[in-house]
């Protein structure tokens, strides 16, 4: 085992001296590295001896002090500065800080190259790895055995916390709590600083946003300070990842003792094993989800017709076969997916957003007029709202109010994502739920076809358009429109008049001239003049009910055909 004290006795680098921090003279040196990057703290590990020419901190006293403090907190072996390149003597402030934190501060003679010093020390230090390797292998086997026996993250977390002597938390990729392990010696109990609700965020956004989201920038554990109510807590954060995908995080609540080299190795081993456990858990969940999705697919496509089988399946999957149900569908369009070129990465990200949407829907479920069942398929969130048959049916306005408020909540909590929401009619029997599902999709399609400014629509808003669009050919619709309103449509385009919009407002306000004129911001007499002109062009008096129906249908067909 090579220490700083041993280092000073190596004849092949004779002349190396300890300038400050002699309290750490027995620090173990396991590896040597060069430090010429001021942002390298996240990449350093325990028992590392850092060599530097001093270039990065030669004119920055604040950075000099920070480097000493950070290296001491990481449990680095020491800092060795090559003299007479940028420093003729080591600054007094660095000496004071090294003595304060017990970090050995060494001076290397100018004639030695850093690469030669690294080679010499690594050769001397290599012998101690046999013992460390045996120790870490034993720990790896213990953790792996727990995983094979199905102990899951609970037992792995307990074993890990006991080994490293600090409390820790296991979080998913969205920083929601999966599990935590407290230890008796902790002077700052987790519950005193954090909200420890399972599947809910634990840390502040300020804390989580300081962690790199790119796996290449966080392959090792990194230090972050959590600012509690009245104190600061040092944390070590390590990703639980496979390849380029992060499944979650291990956060060490470093309040009991400093981590050593063995602790860091064990943390990395535990991270890999936890990643495998999360993959297994994910696969099991996907099988369960597939069975559930197959049931809902059959239900929402009308394939389940037997009343006996549907009652059994509804009981199994959390529906009440005697309830009245309506369906709402939300399509999600995340802007950020456009930046992901890899198909697998896009699917994982879309799944993550969809799951978050489902959680928000359930959080908002008490606002609905009924019991909520929610799930997702690709970029669609499907919501089933069930209601006791003895209660009054949910009105269109009640369903739209719930949907509008829910969409606003989704928009607020999930940024850079567009949501479109369609609602189907309520049906008395669950075997008719597939009709409501189809209507919700149709409401979204027609809403987008008309470029509606709103993002929520009910099928009843477009039922006439649906009938016309689904049952009559476009050429027949075109003929009917031109026969009824072609004259004023051509007049508007030829002379720049607004007879089409005048007619639309006339019917929108139930033939109330005053209200329609007010909506168009024109004088009542102007509106009356336009109506008289329309009557003249159409050769109609706009009093015959049959004529009125035909004109109203023609106006709706005009919208379908974008005759504006």
C-alpha positions as CSV (number, residue, x, y, z in Angstrom):
1,X,0.0,0.0,0.0
2,X,1.6,3.2,-1.2
3,X,1.2,6.4,0.9
4,X,2.3,10.0,0.6
5,X,5.0,9.2,3.2
6,X,6.3,6.3,0.9
7,X,6.2,8.7,-2.1
8,X,8.7,11.0,-0.4
9,X,11.2,8.1,-0.1
10,X,11.1,7.1,-3.8
11,X,14.7,7.7,-5.1
12,X,13.7,7.9,-8.8
13,X,11.8,11.2,-8.0
14,X,14.2,12.5,-5.4
15,X,13.6,16.1,-4.4
16,X,9.8,15.9,-4.1
17,X,8.8,17.7,-0.9
18,X,5.7,18.1,1.2
19,X,5.0,21.8,1.7
20,X,1.7,21.7,3.7
21,X,-1.0,19.3,4.9
22,X,1.3,16.9,6.8
23,X,-1.8,15.6,8.6
24,X,-2.5,13.6,5.5
25,X,1.0,12.1,5.1
26,X,-0.5,8.6,5.5
27,X,-3.1,9.1,2.7
28,X,-3.1,6.1,0.4
29,X,-2.1,6.7,-3.3
30,X,-4.0,4.4,-5.6
31,X,-3.6,6.2,-8.9
32,X,-2.0,9.4,-10.3
33,X,-3.7,11.9,-12.6
34,X,-3.0,15.2,-14.2
35,X,-5.2,18.2,-13.3
36,X,-5.3,20.9,-16.0
37,X,-9.1,21.5,-16.2
38,X,-10.9,23.6,-13.6
39,X,-14.1,21.7,-14.2
40,X,-12.6,18.3,-13.4
41,X,-14.0,17.8,-9.9
42,X,-16.9,15.6,-11.1
43,X,-14.4,13.2,-12.6
44,X,-12.1,12.7,-9.6
45,X,-12.2,9.9,-7.2
46,X,-10.8,8.9,-3.8
47,X,-7.1,8.2,-3.2
48,X,-6.1,10.0,-6.4
49,X,-2.9,12.0,-6.4
50,X,-3.2,15.0,-8.7
51,X,-0.3,16.5,-10.6
52,X,-0.4,20.0,-12.1
53,X,1.8,22.7,-13.5
54,X,-0.5,25.2,-11.8
55,X,-1.4,26.9,-15.1
56,X,-5.2,26.7,-14.5
57,X,-5.1,28.5,-11.1
58,X,-1.9,30.6,-11.4
59,X,-3.7,34.0,-11.3
60,X,-6.9,33.0,-9.4
61,X,-6.7,32.9,-5.6
62,X,-10.4,31.9,-5.3
63,X,-9.9,28.9,-7.6
64,X,-6.7,27.9,-5.7
65,X,-8.6,27.8,-2.4
66,X,-11.5,25.9,-4.1
67,X,-9.2,23.3,-5.5
68,X,-7.7,22.5,-2.1
69,X,-11.2,22.3,-0.5
70,X,-12.7,20.1,-3.2
71,X,-9.8,17.7,-3.4
72,X,-9.9,17.2,0.4
73,X,-13.7,16.6,0.3
74,X,-13.3,14.0,-2.4
75,X,-10.6,12.2,-0.3
76,X,-7.9,12.7,-2.9
77,X,-4.4,11.7,-1.8
78,X,-2.9,15.1,-2.4
79,X,-1.9,17.8,-4.9
80,X,1.6,17.9,-6.4
81,X,2.6,21.1,-8.2
82,X,5.6,21.3,-10.7
83,X,7.7,24.2,-9.6
84,X,9.4,27.0,-11.6
85,X,7.0,26.7,-14.5
86,X,4.2,29.0,-13.3
87,X,5.1,29.1,-9.6
88,X,8.5,29.9,-8.0
89,X,6.9,29.3,-4.7
90,X,3.5,27.9,-3.7
91,X,1.1,30.7,-2.6
92,X,0.6,31.1,1.1
93,X,-3.2,30.9,0.8
94,X,-2.9,27.4,-0.7
95,X,-0.5,26.4,2.1
96,X,-3.0,27.7,4.7
97,X,-5.9,25.9,3.1
98,X,-3.9,22.6,2.8
99,X,-3.0,22.8,6.5
100,X,-6.6,23.6,7.3
101,X,-8.1,20.6,5.4
102,X,-5.2,18.2,5.9
103,X,-4.5,17.8,2.2
104,X,-0.9,17.1,1.4
105,X,0.5,19.8,-0.8
106,X,3.7,18.7,-2.6
107,X,6.3,20.5,-4.7
108,X,7.8,18.6,-7.6
109,X,11.3,19.7,-9.0
110,X,11.2,21.3,-12.4
111,X,13.4,18.6,-14.1
112,X,10.7,15.9,-13.8
113,X,8.1,15.5,-16.5
114,X,4.6,14.8,-15.2
115,X,4.3,11.7,-17.5
116,X,7.5,10.2,-15.9
117,X,6.2,10.8,-12.4
118,X,2.9,9.1,-13.2
119,X,4.7,6.1,-14.6
120,X,6.9,5.8,-11.5
121,X,4.1,6.2,-8.9
122,X,1.6,3.9,-10.7
123,X,4.3,1.2,-10.8
124,X,4.8,1.5,-7.1
125,X,1.1,1.6,-6.3
126,X,0.0,-1.4,-8.4
127,X,0.9,-3.9,-5.8
128,X,-1.9,-2.9,-3.4
129,X,-4.7,-3.7,-5.9
130,X,-4.7,-7.4,-5.2
131,X,-6.2,-6.9,-1.8
132,X,-8.6,-4.3,-3.0
133,X,-9.7,-6.4,-5.9
134,X,-10.5,-9.4,-3.6
135,X,-12.4,-7.2,-1.3
136,X,-14.5,-5.5,-4.1
137,X,-15.1,-8.9,-5.8
138,X,-16.6,-10.2,-2.5
139,X,-18.9,-7.2,-2.3
140,X,-19.9,-7.6,-6.0
141,X,-20.8,-11.2,-5.4
142,X,-22.9,-10.3,-2.3
143,X,-24.8,-7.7,-4.2
144,X,-25.2,-9.9,-7.3
145,X,-26.6,-12.7,-5.1
146,X,-29.2,-10.4,-3.7
147,X,-30.3,-9.5,-7.2
148,X,-30.5,-13.2,-8.2
149,X,-32.5,-14.1,-5.2
150,X,-35.0,-11.4,-6.1
151,X,-34.1,-9.1,-3.2
152,X,-34.6,-6.0,-5.3
153,X,-33.5,-2.5,-4.7
154,X,-34.7,-2.7,-1.0
155,X,-32.1,-5.2,0.0
156,X,-29.4,-3.8,-2.3
157,X,-29.9,-0.4,-0.8
158,X,-29.7,-1.7,2.8
159,X,-26.5,-3.6,2.1
160,X,-25.0,-0.6,0.3
161,X,-25.8,1.9,3.0
162,X,-24.3,-0.4,5.6
163,X,-21.1,-0.8,3.6
164,X,-20.5,2.8,2.8
165,X,-21.7,4.0,6.3
166,X,-24.0,6.7,5.0
167,X,-27.8,7.0,4.3
168,X,-28.8,6.8,0.7
169,X,-31.7,7.2,-1.7
170,X,-32.7,5.4,-4.9
171,X,-34.5,7.5,-7.4
172,X,-36.0,6.9,-10.8
173,X,-34.9,8.9,-13.9
174,X,-37.4,11.6,-13.1
175,X,-36.0,12.0,-9.6
176,X,-39.0,10.3,-8.0
177,X,-38.3,8.2,-4.9
178,X,-38.1,4.4,-5.3
179,X,-36.5,3.6,-1.9
180,X,-34.3,5.0,0.8
181,X,-32.2,3.6,3.6
182,X,-31.6,5.5,6.8
183,X,-28.8,4.7,9.3
184,X,-28.8,5.3,13.1
185,X,-25.6,7.4,13.1
186,X,-27.0,10.0,10.7
187,X,-26.8,13.4,12.4
188,X,-29.1,14.9,9.7
189,X,-32.0,12.5,9.3
190,X,-33.4,12.3,5.8
191,X,-37.0,13.1,7.0
192,X,-35.8,16.3,8.6
193,X,-34.8,17.7,5.1
194,X,-36.7,15.8,2.5
195,X,-40.2,14.7,1.6
196,X,-39.9,10.9,1.4
197,X,-43.1,10.0,-0.5
198,X,-42.7,7.0,-2.8
199,X,-43.0,7.8,-6.5
200,X,-42.8,11.6,-5.8
201,X,-39.9,14.0,-6.3
202,X,-37.5,14.3,-3.4
203,X,-35.0,17.0,-4.2
204,X,-35.6,20.6,-5.4
205,X,-35.5,21.4,-9.0
206,X,-32.4,23.6,-8.4
207,X,-30.6,20.5,-7.1
208,X,-31.7,18.1,-9.9
209,X,-31.1,20.6,-12.7
210,X,-27.4,20.9,-11.6
211,X,-26.9,17.2,-12.6
212,X,-25.8,16.6,-16.2
213,X,-28.4,14.8,-18.3
214,X,-25.8,13.4,-20.7
215,X,-24.5,10.1,-19.4
216,X,-21.0,10.8,-20.8
217,X,-20.8,13.7,-18.3
218,X,-21.8,11.7,-15.2
219,X,-20.2,8.3,-15.5
220,X,-18.7,8.6,-12.1
221,X,-20.3,9.8,-8.9
222,X,-20.3,13.6,-8.6
223,X,-20.6,15.9,-5.6
224,X,-23.5,18.2,-5.1
225,X,-24.5,20.3,-2.1
226,X,-28.2,20.1,-1.0
227,X,-29.3,23.3,0.7
228,X,-31.8,22.3,3.4
229,X,-33.7,24.6,5.7
230,X,-30.9,25.6,8.0
231,X,-27.9,23.6,6.8
232,X,-26.0,22.2,3.8
233,X,-25.6,18.5,3.1
234,X,-22.9,17.0,0.9
235,X,-24.3,14.4,-1.5
236,X,-22.7,12.0,-3.9
237,X,-24.8,11.4,-7.0
238,X,-24.3,8.3,-9.3
239,X,-26.4,7.4,-12.3
240,X,-28.1,3.9,-12.6
241,X,-27.5,3.4,-16.3
242,X,-26.9,1.0,-19.1
243,X,-25.3,2.1,-22.3
244,X,-26.6,5.6,-22.9
245,X,-29.9,5.2,-21.0
246,X,-30.3,6.4,-17.4
247,X,-32.8,4.3,-15.3
248,X,-32.3,6.3,-12.2
249,X,-29.9,7.7,-9.6
250,X,-28.2,6.7,-6.3
251,X,-27.8,9.6,-4.0
252,X,-25.5,9.2,-1.0
253,X,-26.4,11.5,1.9
254,X,-22.8,11.9,3.1
255,X,-23.3,13.0,6.7
256,X,-21.7,10.2,8.7
257,X,-18.2,9.7,7.2
258,X,-16.2,10.5,4.1
259,X,-16.2,7.9,1.3
260,X,-13.0,6.0,0.5
261,X,-11.8,4.3,-2.6
262,X,-13.5,1.0,-1.8
263,X,-16.8,2.9,-1.2
264,X,-16.6,4.5,-4.7
265,X,-15.9,1.1,-6.3
266,X,-18.8,-0.5,-4.5
267,X,-21.2,2.3,-5.5
268,X,-20.3,1.8,-9.2
269,X,-20.9,-2.0,-8.8
270,X,-24.2,-1.4,-7.1
271,X,-25.2,1.0,-9.8
272,X,-24.7,-1.7,-12.5
273,X,-26.6,-4.3,-10.5
274,X,-29.4,-1.9,-9.8
275,X,-29.6,-1.1,-13.5
276,X,-30.1,-4.8,-14.2
277,X,-32.8,-5.0,-11.5
278,X,-34.6,-2.0,-13.0
279,X,-34.4,-3.6,-16.5
280,X,-35.9,-6.8,-15.0
281,X,-38.6,-4.8,-13.2
282,X,-39.4,-2.9,-16.4
283,X,-39.7,-6.1,-18.4
284,X,-42.2,-7.6,-15.9
285,X,-44.1,-4.4,-15.9
286,X,-44.2,-4.4,-19.7
287,X,-45.7,-7.9,-19.7
288,X,-48.4,-6.9,-17.2
289,X,-49.0,-3.8,-19.3
290,X,-49.3,-5.8,-22.5
291,X,-52.0,-8.0,-21.0
292,X,-53.9,-5.0,-19.7
293,X,-53.4,-3.2,-23.0
294,X,-54.8,-6.2,-24.9
295,X,-57.9,-6.1,-22.8
296,X,-58.4,-2.4,-23.4
297,X,-57.7,-2.7,-27.1
298,X,-60.4,-5.3,-27.4
299,X,-62.8,-3.3,-25.2
300,X,-62.2,0.0,-27.2
301,X,-62.5,-1.7,-30.6
302,X,-65.8,-3.5,-29.7
303,X,-64.4,-7.0,-29.8
304,X,-65.7,-8.0,-26.3
305,X,-69.5,-8.6,-26.5
306,X,-70.2,-11.3,-24.0
307,X,-71.7,-9.9,-20.8
308,X,-70.2,-12.7,-18.7
309,X,-66.7,-12.4,-19.9
310,X,-66.7,-8.6,-19.8
311,X,-67.7,-8.6,-16.1
312,X,-64.8,-10.9,-15.2
313,X,-62.3,-8.9,-17.2
314,X,-63.6,-5.6,-15.9
315,X,-63.2,-6.8,-12.3
316,X,-59.6,-8.0,-13.1
317,X,-58.6,-4.6,-14.7
318,X,-60.3,-2.2,-12.3
319,X,-63.5,-1.2,-14.3
320,X,-67.1,-1.5,-13.1
321,X,-69.2,-3.3,-15.7
322,X,-72.4,-1.7,-14.4
323,X,-71.2,1.9,-14.8
324,X,-72.0,4.4,-17.6
325,X,-68.7,5.4,-19.3
326,X,-67.4,8.0,-21.6
327,X,-63.9,8.2,-23.1
328,X,-61.5,11.1,-23.5
329,X,-58.3,10.9,-25.7
330,X,-55.3,13.2,-25.4
331,X,-52.7,13.2,-28.1
332,X,-49.3,14.5,-27.0
333,X,-46.8,16.1,-29.3
334,X,-43.5,16.8,-27.5
335,X,-41.2,19.3,-29.3
336,X,-38.0,17.8,-27.8
337,X,-38.6,14.5,-29.6
338,X,-37.7,16.2,-32.9
339,X,-34.1,16.5,-31.6
340,X,-33.7,12.8,-30.9
341,X,-32.4,10.9,-33.9
342,X,-32.3,7.4,-32.3
343,X,-35.7,5.6,-32.5
344,X,-35.2,3.8,-29.2
345,X,-34.3,7.0,-27.4
346,X,-37.4,8.7,-28.9
347,X,-39.6,5.8,-27.7
348,X,-38.1,5.9,-24.2
349,X,-38.6,9.6,-24.0
350,X,-42.2,9.4,-25.3
351,X,-42.9,6.7,-22.7
352,X,-41.5,8.8,-20.0
353,X,-43.6,11.8,-20.9
354,X,-46.7,9.6,-21.3
355,X,-46.3,8.1,-17.9
356,X,-45.9,11.5,-16.4
357,X,-49.2,12.5,-18.1
358,X,-50.9,9.5,-16.6
359,X,-49.7,10.4,-13.1
360,X,-51.0,13.9,-13.6
361,X,-54.4,12.6,-14.7
362,X,-54.7,10.5,-11.6
363,X,-53.6,13.4,-9.4
364,X,-56.5,15.4,-11.0
365,X,-59.0,12.5,-10.9
366,X,-61.1,14.0,-8.0
367,X,-62.2,16.8,-10.3
368,X,-63.9,14.4,-12.7
369,X,-67.6,13.5,-12.4
370,X,-66.9,9.8,-12.0
371,X,-64.1,7.2,-11.4
372,X,-61.0,7.5,-13.6
373,X,-59.1,4.8,-15.4
374,X,-56.1,6.1,-17.4
375,X,-53.4,4.5,-19.5
376,X,-51.3,5.3,-22.6
377,X,-50.6,3.9,-26.0
378,X,-47.7,5.5,-27.9
379,X,-48.5,9.2,-28.0
380,X,-52.1,8.9,-26.8
381,X,-53.4,9.2,-23.2
382,X,-56.8,7.4,-22.9
383,X,-59.1,8.3,-20.1
384,X,-62.2,6.3,-19.1
385,X,-64.6,8.1,-16.8
386,X,-67.1,5.8,-15.2
387,X,-70.2,6.8,-13.3
388,X,-72.9,5.0,-11.3
389,X,-75.9,4.4,-13.4
390,X,-78.2,5.9,-10.8
391,X,-76.5,9.3,-11.0
392,X,-77.4,12.0,-13.5
393,X,-75.5,11.6,-16.8
394,X,-72.4,13.8,-17.2
395,X,-73.3,16.8,-19.4
396,X,-71.2,17.9,-22.3
397,X,-70.3,21.2,-20.5
398,X,-69.2,19.3,-17.4
399,X,-67.0,16.9,-19.4
400,X,-65.5,19.8,-21.4
401,X,-64.8,21.8,-18.2
402,X,-62.9,18.9,-16.6
403,X,-61.0,18.3,-19.9
404,X,-60.1,22.0,-20.3
405,X,-58.8,22.3,-16.7
406,X,-56.9,19.0,-17.1
407,X,-55.2,20.1,-20.3
408,X,-54.2,23.4,-18.7
409,X,-52.6,21.5,-15.9
410,X,-50.7,19.2,-18.3
411,X,-49.5,22.2,-20.3
412,X,-48.3,23.9,-17.1
413,X,-46.4,20.8,-15.8
414,X,-45.0,19.4,-19.0
415,X,-43.3,22.1,-21.0
416,X,-42.6,22.2,-24.7
417,X,-45.5,19.8,-25.5
418,X,-48.7,20.3,-27.3
419,X,-51.9,18.5,-26.2
420,X,-55.1,17.9,-28.1
421,X,-58.1,16.5,-26.3
422,X,-61.2,14.9,-27.7
423,X,-64.2,13.6,-25.7
424,X,-66.8,11.0,-26.7
425,X,-70.4,10.7,-25.7
426,X,-71.4,8.9,-22.5
427,X,-73.0,5.4,-22.9
428,X,-75.2,3.4,-20.6
429,X,-73.4,0.1,-21.1
430,X,-69.6,-0.6,-21.1
431,X,-70.0,-2.7,-24.2
432,X,-70.7,0.6,-26.1
433,X,-67.5,2.2,-24.8
434,X,-65.8,1.7,-28.1
435,X,-68.2,4.1,-29.7
436,X,-67.1,6.8,-27.3
437,X,-63.5,6.0,-28.0
438,X,-64.0,6.4,-31.7
439,X,-65.9,9.7,-31.2
440,X,-63.1,11.1,-29.1
441,X,-60.7,10.4,-31.9
442,X,-63.0,11.9,-34.4
443,X,-63.4,15.1,-32.3
444,X,-59.7,15.5,-32.4
445,X,-59.5,14.9,-36.1
446,X,-62.2,17.4,-36.9
447,X,-60.8,20.0,-34.5
448,X,-57.5,19.8,-36.2
449,X,-59.1,19.9,-39.6
450,X,-60.8,23.1,-38.8
451,X,-57.7,24.6,-37.2
452,X,-59.7,25.2,-34.1
453,X,-58.0,27.7,-31.7
454,X,-59.1,25.6,-28.7
455,X,-57.4,22.3,-27.9
456,X,-60.4,20.5,-26.3
457,X,-63.5,19.4,-28.2
458,X,-66.5,17.1,-27.6
459,X,-67.9,14.9,-30.4
460,X,-71.2,16.7,-30.1
461,X,-69.4,19.9,-31.2
462,X,-68.8,18.3,-34.6
463,X,-71.5,15.6,-34.9
464,X,-73.1,17.2,-38.0
465,X,-69.7,17.6,-39.6
466,X,-68.9,14.0,-38.8
467,X,-72.1,12.9,-40.4
468,X,-71.4,14.9,-43.6
469,X,-67.7,14.1,-43.8
470,X,-68.1,10.3,-43.2
471,X,-71.2,9.5,-45.3
472,X,-71.2,11.8,-48.4
473,X,-68.5,12.0,-51.1
474,X,-66.6,15.3,-51.5
475,X,-67.9,15.8,-55.0
476,X,-71.5,15.6,-53.8
477,X,-70.8,18.0,-50.9
478,X,-69.2,20.4,-53.4
479,X,-72.3,20.2,-55.7
480,X,-74.7,20.9,-52.8
481,X,-72.6,23.8,-51.5
482,X,-72.4,25.5,-54.9
483,X,-76.1,25.0,-55.5
484,X,-77.1,26.6,-52.2
485,X,-74.4,29.2,-51.6
486,X,-72.3,29.3,-54.7
487,X,-73.7,32.7,-55.7
488,X,-72.8,34.6,-52.5
489,X,-69.4,32.7,-52.3
490,X,-68.5,33.9,-55.7
491,X,-69.8,37.4,-55.0
492,X,-67.5,37.6,-51.9
493,X,-64.5,36.5,-53.9
494,X,-65.3,38.8,-56.8
495,X,-66.3,42.0,-54.9
496,X,-64.6,41.6,-51.5
497,X,-67.9,41.4,-49.6
498,X,-68.5,39.5,-46.4
499,X,-71.8,37.8,-47.1
500,X,-70.7,34.3,-46.1
501,X,-69.5,35.4,-42.6
502,X,-72.7,37.6,-42.3
503,X,-74.8,34.5,-42.9
504,X,-72.8,32.4,-40.5
505,X,-73.3,35.0,-37.7
506,X,-77.0,35.3,-38.6
507,X,-77.5,31.7,-37.8
508,X,-75.0,31.6,-34.9
509,X,-77.1,34.2,-33.1
510,X,-80.4,32.5,-33.9
511,X,-81.4,35.2,-36.5
512,X,-81.1,37.9,-33.9
513,X,-79.9,40.9,-36.0
514,X,-78.8,43.1,-33.2
515,X,-76.6,40.4,-31.5
516,X,-75.1,39.3,-34.9
517,X,-74.3,42.9,-35.9
518,X,-72.7,43.5,-32.5
519,X,-70.5,40.3,-32.9
520,X,-69.3,41.6,-36.3
521,X,-68.7,45.1,-35.0
522,X,-71.0,46.7,-37.6
523,X,-74.1,48.8,-37.4
524,X,-77.5,47.1,-37.2
525,X,-78.7,48.8,-40.4
526,X,-75.6,47.6,-42.2
527,X,-76.3,44.0,-41.2
528,X,-79.9,44.3,-42.3
529,X,-78.7,45.7,-45.7
530,X,-76.4,42.7,-46.1
531,X,-79.2,40.2,-45.2
532,X,-81.5,41.8,-47.8
533,X,-78.7,41.6,-50.4
534,X,-78.2,37.9,-49.6
535,X,-81.9,37.2,-49.9
536,X,-81.8,38.9,-53.3
537,X,-78.7,36.9,-54.5
538,X,-80.2,33.6,-53.3
539,X,-83.7,34.4,-54.4
540,X,-84.9,33.3,-50.9
541,X,-86.8,35.1,-48.1
542,X,-84.9,33.1,-45.3
543,X,-88.2,32.3,-43.6
544,X,-89.0,28.9,-45.1
545,X,-87.8,26.2,-42.6
546,X,-86.7,23.8,-45.4
547,X,-84.7,26.6,-47.1
548,X,-83.1,27.6,-43.8
549,X,-82.0,24.0,-43.1
550,X,-80.4,23.7,-46.5
551,X,-78.5,26.9,-46.1
552,X,-77.2,25.9,-42.6
553,X,-76.1,22.5,-44.0
554,X,-74.4,24.3,-46.9
555,X,-72.5,26.6,-44.4
556,X,-71.2,23.5,-42.5
557,X,-70.2,21.8,-45.7
558,X,-68.4,25.0,-46.6
559,X,-66.3,24.7,-43.4
560,X,-65.5,21.1,-44.3
561,X,-64.4,22.1,-47.8
562,X,-62.6,25.2,-46.4
563,X,-64.8,27.5,-48.5
564,X,-63.8,30.6,-46.7
